Amino acid sequence: MEDLGHMRRLLIVSCSKTKRKLENAPAMEVYDGPVYKILRKNLKQNLDILIISAKYGLIKQDQLISYYDLQMTDEIAESFRNELTATLSKIINNNSYEEIFIELGKTYQRSIDFKKLEFNNQNLIFDNGTIGMRLHNLKKWLESSVFDGSAISKENNIN
């Protein structure tokens, strides 16, 4: 197995409906949906996580946030689209990620213009399917450097 310690990877996920009622806590501790339970059990040093939040926009996993109750809508996603796409392009191009895993539901996908997003030569993985399959794929991706993405798309066909 390849040494994951030298391979930088980026995960882009949405916030979760389920949240802990915390104030000024890292985003990874506030969000408490199934994705975050998997992430907390499988966190690795070489993994950066960016979260798209209905309230905060694009945030890092360790950004301090407080509990809120706001659901992502098409309107909110569209209002984030230009700025979030530009910011995400800068982050991707200023870091040497070998792999980028995008785990976003349809509404959250609208917050990024994937056709304008600038990638280098990263291996892009767009997760899709049922929530159960997506959680399974995420867990497998986190555990392994050799990810069999046969059930998901490795091409940019979200938009």
C-alpha positions in Angstrom: 0.0 0.0 0.0 1.2 3.5 -0.8 2.4 5.7 2.0 -0.5 8.1 2.6 1.7 10.3 4.8 3.2 12.0 1.7 0.0 12.2 -0.4 -2.0 15.4 0.3 -5.7 15.1 -0.3 -8.6 17.5 -0.2 -12.2 16.7 0.7 -15.0 19.1 -0.1 -18.2 18.4 1.8 -21.4 20.1 2.8 -22.4 21.1 6.3 -24.9 18.9 8.0 -28.5 19.4 9.2 -27.6 17.7 12.5 -25.4 20.0 14.6 -24.2 20.0 18.2 -25.4 23.1 20.1 -21.8 24.4 20.6 -20.5 28.0 20.5 -17.1 29.0 19.0 -16.1 25.4 18.3 -14.3 23.9 15.3 -16.7 23.2 12.4 -15.8 19.5 12.6 -17.1 19.3 16.1 -20.3 21.4 15.5 -21.5 19.3 12.5 -22.7 15.9 13.5 -24.3 14.2 10.6 -23.3 10.8 9.2 -20.4 12.2 7.1 -18.9 13.9 10.1 -19.1 10.8 12.3 -17.2 9.0 9.6 -14.7 11.8 9.3 -14.0 12.0 13.0 -13.3 8.3 13.1 -11.0 8.4 10.0 -9.2 11.7 10.2 -5.7 11.7 8.7 -2.8 14.2 8.9 -2.6 14.5 5.1 -6.3 15.5 4.6 -7.6 19.0 4.3 -11.4 19.4 4.6 -13.3 22.3 3.1 -17.0 22.6 4.2 -19.7 24.5 2.3 -22.0 26.0 4.9 -25.4 27.6 4.3 -24.5 30.2 6.9 -20.7 30.6 6.6 -20.0 29.8 3.0 -16.7 28.0 2.4 -14.9 27.2 5.6 -12.0 25.0 6.8 -12.6 22.1 9.1 -11.0 23.9 12.1 -12.8 27.2 11.6 -14.6 28.3 14.8 -18.3 28.4 14.3 -21.4 28.4 16.5 -24.7 26.4 16.2 -27.1 27.7 13.7 -30.3 26.5 12.0 -30.2 27.4 8.3 -30.8 25.0 5.4 -29.0 25.4 2.1 -31.4 26.5 -0.6 -30.9 27.0 -4.4 -31.0 30.7 -3.8 -28.3 30.6 -1.1 -26.1 28.3 -3.2 -26.4 30.5 -6.3 -25.5 33.6 -4.2 -22.2 31.8 -3.1 -21.4 30.6 -6.6 -19.0 33.2 -8.0 -17.0 33.9 -4.8 -16.9 30.3 -3.7 -15.7 29.1 -7.2 -12.9 31.8 -7.2 -11.8 31.0 -3.6 -11.8 27.3 -4.2 -9.7 27.6 -7.4 -7.1 29.6 -5.5 -7.0 27.0 -2.7 -6.6 24.1 -5.1 -3.9 25.9 -7.1 -2.0 27.1 -4.1 -1.7 23.6 -2.7 -0.3 20.4 -4.1 -3.2 18.1 -3.7 -2.9 14.8 -5.5 -6.6 13.9 -5.1 -9.8 15.8 -4.5 -12.9 14.1 -3.3 -16.1 16.0 -3.8 -19.0 14.8 -1.6 -21.9 17.3 -2.2 -25.6 16.9 -2.6 -27.3 18.5 -5.5 -28.2 21.8 -3.8 -24.7 22.2 -2.6 -23.3 21.4 -6.0 -25.0 24.6 -7.3 -22.7 26.7 -5.1 -19.7 25.8 -7.3 -19.4 26.5 -11.0 -17.4 23.3 -11.8 -16.9 24.5 -15.4 -15.0 27.5 -14.2 -13.1 25.8 -11.4 -9.4 25.6 -12.2 -7.7 22.3 -11.5 -4.2 21.2 -12.0 -3.5 17.5 -12.5 -5.3 16.2 -9.5 -7.3 13.0 -9.5 -10.9 14.3 -9.1 -13.6 12.1 -7.6 -17.2 13.2 -7.6 -19.2 11.0 -5.3 -22.8 10.2 -6.3 -25.5 7.7 -5.7 -27.6 7.0 -2.7 -26.5 8.4 0.7 -25.6 4.9 1.8 -23.3 4.4 -1.2 -21.8 7.8 -0.8 -21.0 7.2 2.8 -19.5 3.9 1.9 -17.4 5.5 -0.9 -16.2 8.2 1.5 -15.1 5.7 4.1 -13.2 3.6 1.6 -11.5 6.7 0.2 -10.5 7.9 3.6 -9.0 4.4 4.5 -7.1 3.8 1.3 -4.8 5.4 -1.2 -5.9 3.0 -3.9 -9.5 3.9 -4.3 -11.7 1.8 -6.6 -14.1 4.5 -7.7 -16.0 2.3 -10.1 -19.3 3.3 -8.5 -18.7 7.0 -8.8 -17.7 9.5 -11.4 -14.0 10.6 -11.9 -15.0 13.1 -14.5 -16.5 16.6 -14.1 -20.1 16.0 -15.1 -21.8 17.7 -12.1 -23.0 20.8 -14.0 
